């Protein structure tokens, strides 16, 4: 991952970002930790985006259910009017 555009970065054997700093014993460990933290951050961001989309979908479904219920009631009333 690009060290300039990711939330966690490496400086020597230290990983820092998002208000945190982690000292590692060597650069390889720091690189592994940095990659892992950035991957977790990416997953979290994707999860939040999916959660927002699902919320919108759920609200749309509720709206459609309400509309369907109203239409069903109206059709029932029309049916009763025609029968009389």
C-alpha positions as CSV (number, residue, x, y, z in Angstrom):
1,X,0.0,0.0,0.0
2,X,1.1,3.5,-0.7
3,X,2.6,5.1,2.4
4,X,1.2,8.5,1.6
5,X,-2.5,7.8,1.1
6,X,-3.1,5.2,3.8
7,X,-4.3,6.0,7.4
8,X,-1.4,4.1,9.0
9,X,2.2,4.9,8.0
10,X,5.7,3.6,8.8
11,X,8.6,5.7,10.1
12,X,11.6,3.4,10.7
13,X,10.2,0.6,12.9
14,X,7.3,2.7,14.2
15,X,3.7,2.5,12.8
16,X,1.6,5.5,13.3
17,X,-1.8,6.9,12.3
18,X,-5.3,7.6,13.5
19,X,-3.9,9.2,16.7
20,X,-2.0,6.0,17.6
21,X,1.6,5.0,17.5
22,X,3.1,1.4,17.7
23,X,6.8,0.7,18.2
24,X,7.9,-2.5,16.6
25,X,11.1,-4.4,17.0
26,X,12.1,-4.2,13.3
27,X,11.0,-2.8,10.0
28,X,9.5,-6.1,8.7
29,X,7.2,-6.3,11.7
30,X,6.3,-2.7,11.3
31,X,5.5,-3.3,7.6
32,X,3.3,-6.3,8.5
33,X,1.5,-4.4,11.2
34,X,1.0,-1.4,8.9
35,X,-0.5,-3.5,6.2
36,X,-2.8,-5.3,8.6
37,X,-4.0,-2.0,10.2
38,X,-4.6,-0.5,6.8
39,X,-6.5,-3.6,5.6
40,X,-8.7,-3.4,8.8
41,X,-9.3,0.3,8.1
42,X,-10.3,-0.4,4.5
43,X,-12.7,-3.2,5.7
44,X,-14.2,-0.9,8.3
45,X,-14.8,1.8,5.7
46,X,-16.4,-0.7,3.3
47,X,-18.6,-2.1,6.0
48,X,-19.9,1.4,6.9
49,X,-20.7,2.1,3.3
50,X,-22.5,-1.2,2.9
51,X,-24.4,-0.5,6.2
52,X,-25.6,2.9,4.8
53,X,-26.8,1.3,1.6
54,X,-28.6,-1.5,3.4
55,X,-30.3,1.2,5.6
56,X,-31.5,3.0,2.5
57,X,-32.8,-0.2,1.0
58,X,-34.6,-1.1,4.2
59,X,-36.3,2.3,4.3
60,X,-37.3,1.9,0.7
61,X,-38.8,-1.6,1.4
62,X,-40.8,-0.2,4.3
63,X,-42.1,2.6,2.1
64,X,-43.1,0.1,-0.6
65,X,-44.8,-2.1,2.0
66,X,-46.8,0.9,3.2
67,X,-47.7,1.9,-0.4
68,X,-48.8,-1.7,-1.1
69,X,-50.9,-1.8,2.0
70,X,-52.6,1.5,1.1
71,X,-53.2,0.3,-2.5
72,X,-54.6,-3.0,-1.2
73,X,-57.0,-1.1,1.1
74,X,-58.1,1.1,-1.7
75,X,-58.7,-1.9,-4.0
76,X,-60.7,-3.5,-1.3
77,X,-62.9,-0.4,-1.0
78,X,-63.4,-0.3,-4.8
79,X,-64.3,-4.0,-4.8
80,X,-66.9,-3.4,-2.1
81,X,-68.3,-0.5,-4.0
82,X,-68.6,-2.5,-7.2
83,X,-70.3,-5.4,-5.5
84,X,-73.0,-3.2,-3.9
